[in-house]
Amino acid sequence: MKQLVITIIGADRPGLVEQVSNAVLEHQGSWQASRFSKLSGYFAGILQIAVQESHIPALTAALKGISDLDIQISEPSVKAPADTATHQLTVTGNDRPGIVQEATRVLAGLGINIIKLITHTESAANTATMMFVARFDLNTDKESDLDSLQDALEALSDDLIVELESPGTE
């Protein structure tokens, strides 16, 4: 079985996921993982499937035949290093331009890989101030200095709250 990573974007409408799942099933693909979201009227997603190599051309044609969707299909070839650890990072602060860029610059500078990033804004309790929240899942070398990471992120701005958790810690 080959692993495929498929990215999808198009104007949102009912039935898009059903059309994609039908194409995967009709070509004997196995749905492995996915993330989908509606952003500003657009449907965007990424999914991983397993499929026999002989079914890939027909599956590709079926997916690309779904109207009004831009679909890209990739075969991953890189495996994650075995000696790594996963951590959850939450960065919260007054909403302003540049928070994601600043945080990701620190992460990249320390050689830390972002596995997942989810962001949103929310109203602060008892005020009309908008707060920006970024939740990262990170992959690091087991020897990474998490204290240095926390210090570097907290040094970005006085108003940032940085919470860093590792599995098995409280």
N, C-alpha and C positions, 0 to 999 in steps of 0.2 A: 504494500500500500504506500502510495505517495502522500505526503502532507502538502496541502495547498493553503496559502493565506490569500483571502479574497477581500478586497476593499470595495465598498459600494457607496455611491453618493448620487442623490437625485432629489427632485422635488418630492416632498412627502405626500403620500396618498395611501389609503387603506389597501392592504393586500400585498405590499412589497415583500415583506418577510416570507409570506406564504408562497409567492412566486419563486423566490430564491430557494426556499426549502423544497419545493416541488422539483426544481431542476436538479438539486443535489440528490434527492431520493431517486428520481427517474434514472440517474446515471450511477446508481449504487454507491453514492458517496455517504460517508458517515460524518455527521455534524459533531465536531469535537469541542469547539469553544467559540463564543461570539460576544461582541459588544456592539450595541446599536443605540442611536440617540437621534432625537429630532432637535435641530438647531436652526433657528431663524427660518422655519418653513422647509428646511431641507432634512432629508433622511440621510444619515451617515452611519456607516458601520464597517466592522471588520470581523471576519470569521475564519476559523481554521477547520478544514475538513480533511478526511482521509479518503482516498479513492484509488482504485486500481489504475495503473498508468494507461492502460488501453482505453479507459473511459474519459481521460482528460480532454481530448479534442472535442468530443461531442458535448461534454459538460461545459467546456469553454464557450462553444457556439450557443448552447442553450442560455447560459447566463448573459452573454453579450447580446442575445436577442430580446432580452427584457427591455421594453420600451422606456425611454426617458431615464435610464440609469447609466452612470459611468462606472464600469466595473473593471478592476485590475486584478490579475491573478498572478501570484508569485509562488515559486517553489523554494521554501527556506532551505538553506544549506549550512547554516551556522548553528552549532550546538552550544548551549551555555556551558561555561566552565563548571566543573563538578564541585570545586572547593569555594562555594559562595554562600552568602546568607541573605535573607530577605528581611527588610525593615519597612515599617510604615512611618511616613513623615507627614505631618499636617502643619501647614503654614497659614496663619490667620493674621490679617491686618486691615487697616483702613484701606478701602478700595482706591487704587491709584494705578496709573500705567507703570509697567516695568517690573511688577512683582515676580511674574513667571520668568522673565528674562534674567533677573538678578539671581533667583534661586537656582535656575538651571545652569547658570554660569558657574556657581559654586559647586554644584554636583559634578559637572563635567570636569572642572579643575581638579577635583579630588578623585576622578576616575570612577565615579559612581554611575551605574546604569539605571535609568528610569524604566520600570516595567509597565507601570500604569500611572496615569495622571488624570484626576477628575477635579474640575474647578467649578465654582459657582460664587455668586454674590448673595448676601442675605442682609436683612436689616438688623442692626445691632439692637439688643434688648434695651427698651426704654429710651431709645434715641432714634433719630431719623438717619443716622449715619449708616452708609452702606459698608459692609465688611466683605472682604475677599477671602475665600477659603480655597486652598489648594491641598489636595490629598494625593500623596505620591506613594506608590509601592516601589521600593528600591532594591536593587541587587548589588551587593558589595562583596569584595574579598572578605573572607572571614577575619582577616587581620586589620581591616579598616578601622581607623580611629574615629569613632562616632562622636566623641567629645569635641574633636576639632571640627567636625561637620556642624554640630549644634552651635558652637561658638561662631563659626563663619556665617551661618545663616542669621543668628541673632545680631551680628554686627552690621547687617545690611540696613537696619532701621530700628529706631527705638520702639516703634509701634507694632512690630511683628512678634507674634507668639509662635514659638517653634516647639512642636511636640514630636519626639522621635521614640518609636517603640520597636522592639524586636520580638519575634515570637518567643513565648515563654517568659516574657518579662511583664511586670505590672507597673 
